[in-house]
Amino acid sequence: MAEAGLQADVVVVGLGPGGEDAAGRLAQAGLDVVGIDGALVGGECPYWGCVPSKMMIRAANLLAEARRVPGMAGRSTVEPDWSVVARRIRQEATDDWDDKVAVERLEDKGVRFIRGWGRIDGPGRVVVGAQVVEATRAILLNPGTEPWAPPIPGLAGLPYWTNHQAIETEVVPGSLLVLGGGAIGLELGQVFARFGTEVTIVEAADRLLALEEPESSVLIESVLTREGLSVVTEADITGARHGAHGFTLELVDGGVSAEQLLVATGRRSDLTALGVGSIGLDEKARSISVDGRLRAAPGVWAIGDVTGEGAFTHVSMYQSAIAVSDILGHPTAEADYHALPRVTFTDPEIGSVGMSEASARKVGLSVRTGFTDIATSTRGWIHKAGNEGFIKLVEDTGRGVLVGATSAGPVGGEVLGLLALAVHAEVPTATLRRMIYAYPTFHRAVEAALNDLGS
Ligand SMILES: Cc1cc2nc3c(=O)[nH]c(=O)nc-3n(C[C@H](O)[C@H](O)[C@H](O)COP(=O)(O)OP(=O)(O)OC[C@H]3O[C@@H](n4cnc5c(N)ncnc54)[C@H](O)[C@@H]3O)c2cc1C
């Protein structure tokens, strides 16, 4: 039976990047805040997501660059050693998956921290284990998502990897099936391949990175296959099994096997476990609907992946700032995602912002596009090995502004900054054309793509 209990102005359930940030800010603003997390304070990003995966990518990219030395700068011998990467992740990124420092940081800001799984139990009430916490002003939900696996016969219960095991691994497998050709699957697949794993990507859609521009899919498939990864698209998977020799995914037209299987087919929130039905929200929904100020129900705010507005740390943090202002009663601009940037950190990086050409046409905009190849730009030509990429611009001709853009290539995610600003601030393309672009940078290719738009 639940103990009667604790009272606070605000109860934050789930302390991912946004929840941790919000709890700290609200406490520093003078509110009495209780923060609850069943796992590690900071959430997925620092322990099993962005940070350690980018450390892996940094290491794998160093190997790729070293392998590009012949024909460019002499000779190179490359001896990959995963133990260095595993150690860096354990020691520098995750403190051996220990959040002591994060908890102290939170408590130093005045947050009362409870380790446990919180469940809403009616308006203003959260239950954690035997404890009831009453929220007098707000409940802020930031529970994130869990890896989701498709209902493939035989798959449930197999000892496959999610991102957790892939990030924690001390050894690279000899061979790896990656189920899912989205950002996480491709990033991790390319890393392991560069460390010597034989990698097969298996994707049910007709192309990799199915949410991105088709040109991105073509580019990344050609780079990955040239690096030796196998790619199966339009995979009709009829079953999965695991035995002494590893994993097999049965396909209608054959099967693929490997020592290890990484399932990277998306993520979902368990809203039933969170108890949102007790405050009138749909427990069966994929996400919690929020308004522009991140309000989900009277006295309840939600931020992060659970809102379905973009599963990125920068979205969680952006939403945190708005929700905090709203909870404090300060005036705040409403959340606006028209210039949401996202980067797939493969090599080449694929950054995009706003709408794709297809989504812009779908909402009825009159669209024209501009395209340029990075490899044939001056900087791309100088760069040579590893210079694949492109810039694609999507213009709303009615308003003469960019509504979307893709920047793929070396440092594609950095070049994206310029395009994200253009989409965000709705800078007229006429103004972008009058800008001076430094020679010979990668971002100078934006000018060529603008020229391709036509005048
Ligand atoms: C491999 C990988 C790579 C990624 N790379 C990037 C990247 O490069 N850039 C980027 O922007 N994003 C990246 N992401 C996504 C990013 O990690 C998330 O978008 C980010 O963590 C924000 O999530 P969140 O704030 O919703 O909460 P999460 O980080 O998911 O944290 C939620 C927290 O809530 C806790 N929790 C859940 N339910 C309860 C409950 N009932 N009670 C108490 N606690 C609860 C969990 O234990 C967890 O600590 C990556 C993700 C993965 C998996």
The ligand as an ORCA input file, in Angstrom:
! r2SCAN-3c Opt
* xyz 0 1
  C      21.985      5.132    -30.136
  C      21.320      6.468    -30.047
  C      21.950      7.575    -30.559
  C      21.362      8.815    -30.484
  N      22.016      9.886    -31.010
  C      21.452     11.106    -30.932
  C      22.127     12.231    -31.440
  O      23.229     12.133    -31.972
  N      21.533     13.446    -31.327
  C      20.300     13.592    -30.732
  O      19.819     14.728    -30.657
  N      19.633     12.535    -30.247
  C      20.178     11.293    -30.325
  N      19.514     10.230    -29.799
  C      18.190     10.445    -29.169
  C      18.344     10.977    -27.738
  O      19.074     10.083    -26.958
  C      16.992     11.266    -27.112
  O      16.212     12.013    -27.992
  C      17.242     12.038    -25.827
  O      17.816     11.198    -24.857
  C      16.025     12.737    -25.304
  O      15.167     11.835    -24.747
  P      14.160     12.208    -23.591
  O      14.453     13.526    -22.996
  O      12.812     12.014    -24.106
  O      14.473     11.146    -22.459
  P      15.418      9.891    -22.330
  O      16.812     10.262    -22.610
  O      14.852      8.733    -23.043
  O      15.330      9.687    -20.767
  C      14.121      9.343    -20.134
  C      14.402      8.962    -18.687
  O      13.164      8.703    -18.057
  C      13.288      7.560    -17.210
  N      11.960      7.005    -17.028
  C      11.139      6.485    -17.953
  N       9.964      6.167    -17.423
  C      10.040      6.502    -16.113
  C       9.136      6.399    -15.023
  N       7.918      5.917    -15.188
  N       9.578      6.790    -13.814
  C      10.821      7.264    -13.631
  N      11.711      7.377    -14.628
  C      11.320      7.017    -15.850
  C      14.279      6.678    -17.928
  O      14.917      5.820    -17.003
  C      15.242      7.697    -18.531
  O      16.314      7.964    -17.668
  C      20.085      8.959    -29.855
  C      19.438      7.848    -29.316
  C      20.045      6.620    -29.407
  C      19.325      5.434    -28.819
*
